[in-house]
């Protein structure tokens, strides 16, 4: 598969997402390490079940998100698991860094790449998009 390059600028565009039981953990982590350390404005989207996950997904697909911090609760069944899975699939499809827990988030946010421009390989989905779809 051909690969194209995409670039993260020095200022990263970060999505912060959390299940209800993980919101407090994410807020504590984000306030300490993102808002204060990076002095960044935070843009809010809708709650997941009301379309927030789709808003984030659209931003990922259009290149408006550089990385995702999604603190989810592994011990709690979610009625919208298919939406969660779709969001995770998009992150992987677009080759974005993602943290799903506080420790991984710490590693990402303190990476040397957070302070500089970073170029990475973006899969070329031209073949997939141009495939022939047979009519029944």
C-alpha positions in Angstrom: 0.0 0.0 0.0 1.3 3.4 -0.9 1.9 5.8 1.9 1.6 9.5 2.1 3.1 11.8 4.7 1.1 14.0 7.1 2.6 16.3 9.6 1.8 17.4 13.1 2.7 21.0 13.6 4.4 22.1 16.8 1.1 22.9 18.4 -0.9 19.6 18.5 -4.6 19.3 18.1 -5.7 16.8 20.8 -9.1 15.1 21.4 -10.0 14.4 25.0 -12.7 11.8 25.5 -13.8 9.9 28.7 -16.5 7.6 29.8 -18.6 8.8 32.7 -16.6 6.8 35.3 -13.3 8.2 33.9 -14.2 11.9 33.4 -12.8 12.9 36.8 -9.6 11.1 36.1 -9.3 12.7 32.6 -10.1 16.2 34.0 -7.5 16.0 36.7 -4.9 14.7 34.2 -5.8 17.2 31.5 -5.9 20.3 33.8 -2.5 19.4 35.2 -0.7 18.4 32.0 -2.4 20.0 29.1 -4.2 23.2 30.0 -1.6 24.5 32.4 1.5 23.1 30.8 0.6 23.9 27.1 -1.7 27.0 27.8 -4.2 25.7 25.2 -7.8 26.5 24.5 -10.2 23.6 24.8 -13.0 23.2 22.4 -16.0 21.1 23.6 -18.2 18.8 21.5 -21.4 17.0 22.3 -21.7 14.0 24.6 -20.9 10.8 22.8 -24.4 9.4 22.6 -25.6 12.8 21.2 -23.1 12.7 18.4 -19.8 13.9 20.0 -18.0 10.7 19.0 -19.1 11.4 15.4 -17.9 15.0 15.6 -14.5 13.7 16.8 -14.5 11.1 14.1 -15.1 13.7 11.4 -12.3 15.8 12.8 -10.0 12.7 12.7 -10.9 11.9 9.1 -10.4 15.5 7.9 -7.0 15.8 9.6 -8.2 18.2 12.3 -7.1 16.0 15.2 -3.4 14.9 15.8 -3.9 12.6 18.7 -6.6 11.2 21.0 -6.7 10.7 24.7 -9.7 8.4 25.4 -10.0 7.3 29.0 -12.5 4.5 28.8 -13.8 2.3 31.6 -12.8 -1.3 30.9 -14.9 -2.6 33.7 -18.2 -1.0 32.7 -20.3 -2.2 29.7 -21.2 0.7 27.5 -24.6 0.8 25.6 -22.8 2.6 22.8 -19.9 0.1 22.4 -20.3 0.1 18.6 -19.7 3.9 18.6 -16.6 3.5 20.8 -15.3 0.8 18.5 -15.9 3.0 15.4 -13.9 5.8 17.0 -11.0 3.5 17.9 -11.0 2.2 14.4 -10.7 5.7 12.9 -7.8 6.5 15.2 -6.0 3.4 14.0 -7.0 3.8 10.3 -5.5 7.3 10.3 -2.3 6.2 12.2 -2.8 8.6 15.1 -1.3 8.2 18.5 -3.8 7.4 21.2 -3.7 6.9 25.0 -6.5 5.1 26.8 -5.1 5.4 30.3 -3.3 7.9 32.5 0.1 6.2 32.2 0.1 6.1 28.4 -1.2 9.6 28.3 1.8 10.7 30.5 4.2 9.0 28.1 2.6 10.7 25.0 2.3 14.2 26.5 6.0 14.1 27.7 7.3 12.7 24.4 9.9 14.9 22.7 7.6 14.9 19.6 5.1 17.0 21.5 7.4 20.0 21.3 8.3 19.7 17.6 7.0 19.2 14.1 6.5 15.5 13.4 5.9 13.8 10.0 4.4 10.4 9.9 3.2 7.9 7.3 -0.5 8.1 6.3 -1.8 5.0 4.6 -3.1 5.6 1.0 -6.7 4.3 0.8 -7.0 5.1 -2.9 -7.3 1.4 -3.8 -10.0 0.9 -1.2 -11.9 3.9 -2.3 -11.8 3.1 -6.0 -12.7 -0.6 -5.6 -15.5 -1.9 -7.7 -18.7 -2.6 -5.8 -20.9 -5.3 -7.3 -24.6 -4.8 -7.5 -26.8 -7.7 -6.1 
